[in-house]
Amino acid sequence: MPLLESGKDSTRCFVAMAFMGDMEPIYTEGIFNAIEANGFRPIRVDKEHTENEQTINDFIIASIKQSRFCIADLTR
């Protein structure tokens, strides 16, 4: 999906949250299930980004732009 493509019709949801082990159940049992149950595909940096020429910052910005909405858990 091109970087400049709008996310308004996307089925993607960018998830920003801590990657610590104790947060994993919150993601897998709550956030992930809720996103998928509503027909969207969750995108989380640690699950999607691979080592390549694209920096993690570029991946985050592109993913946000390509998503219809974002969920951010800032409790940590």
C-alpha positions as CSV (number, residue, x, y, z in Angstrom):
1,M,0.0,0.0,0.0
2,P,1.6,3.3,-1.0
3,L,2.6,5.7,1.7
4,L,0.4,8.5,0.3
5,E,-2.7,6.3,0.1
6,S,-5.4,7.4,2.5
7,G,-6.5,5.1,5.2
8,K,-10.2,6.2,5.1
9,D,-11.3,2.9,3.4
10,S,-8.7,0.7,5.1
11,T,-9.4,-2.3,7.2
12,R,-6.2,-1.8,9.2
13,C,-6.0,-0.5,12.7
14,F,-2.7,0.7,14.1
15,V,-2.1,-0.3,17.7
16,A,0.5,1.7,19.8
17,M,1.3,0.1,23.2
18,A,4.1,-1.2,25.4
19,F,5.6,-4.5,24.3
20,M,6.3,-5.8,27.8
21,G,5.2,-9.4,28.6
22,D,2.6,-8.4,31.1
23,M,0.8,-6.3,28.5
24,E,0.5,-9.2,26.0
25,P,-2.8,-10.6,27.5
26,I,-4.3,-7.1,27.3
27,Y,-3.5,-7.1,23.6
28,T,-4.3,-10.7,22.7
29,E,-7.4,-11.1,24.8
30,G,-8.8,-7.6,24.5
31,I,-7.5,-5.2,21.9
32,F,-6.7,-7.8,19.2
33,N,-10.0,-9.7,19.6
34,A,-12.1,-6.5,19.5
35,I,-10.4,-5.2,16.4
36,E,-10.8,-8.5,14.5
37,A,-14.4,-9.0,15.7
38,N,-15.2,-5.7,14.0
39,G,-13.7,-6.7,10.7
40,F,-10.4,-4.9,11.0
41,R,-6.7,-6.1,10.9
42,P,-4.6,-5.0,13.9
43,I,-1.1,-3.7,13.0
44,R,1.4,-3.6,15.9
45,V,5.1,-2.6,15.2
46,D,6.7,-5.5,17.0
47,K,4.5,-8.0,15.1
48,E,4.9,-6.5,11.7
49,H,8.2,-4.6,11.2
50,T,11.1,-6.6,9.9
51,E,14.7,-5.6,9.5
52,N,14.9,-3.9,6.1
53,E,15.8,-0.5,4.7
54,Q,12.7,1.1,6.2
55,T,13.3,2.5,9.7
56,I,10.9,1.7,12.5
57,N,9.9,5.3,12.5
58,D,9.1,5.2,8.8
59,F,7.1,2.0,9.4
60,I,5.1,3.6,12.1
61,I,4.3,6.7,10.1
62,A,3.3,4.7,7.0
63,S,1.2,2.3,9.1
64,I,-0.7,5.1,10.8
65,K,-1.4,6.8,7.4
66,Q,-2.6,3.5,6.0
67,S,-4.9,2.7,8.9
68,R,-8.5,3.7,9.2
69,F,-8.0,4.3,12.9
70,C,-5.5,3.9,15.7
71,I,-5.7,2.6,19.3
72,A,-3.1,3.8,21.7
73,D,-2.6,2.4,25.2
74,L,-0.4,4.8,27.1
75,T,-0.6,3.3,30.5
76,R,3.1,2.5,30.7
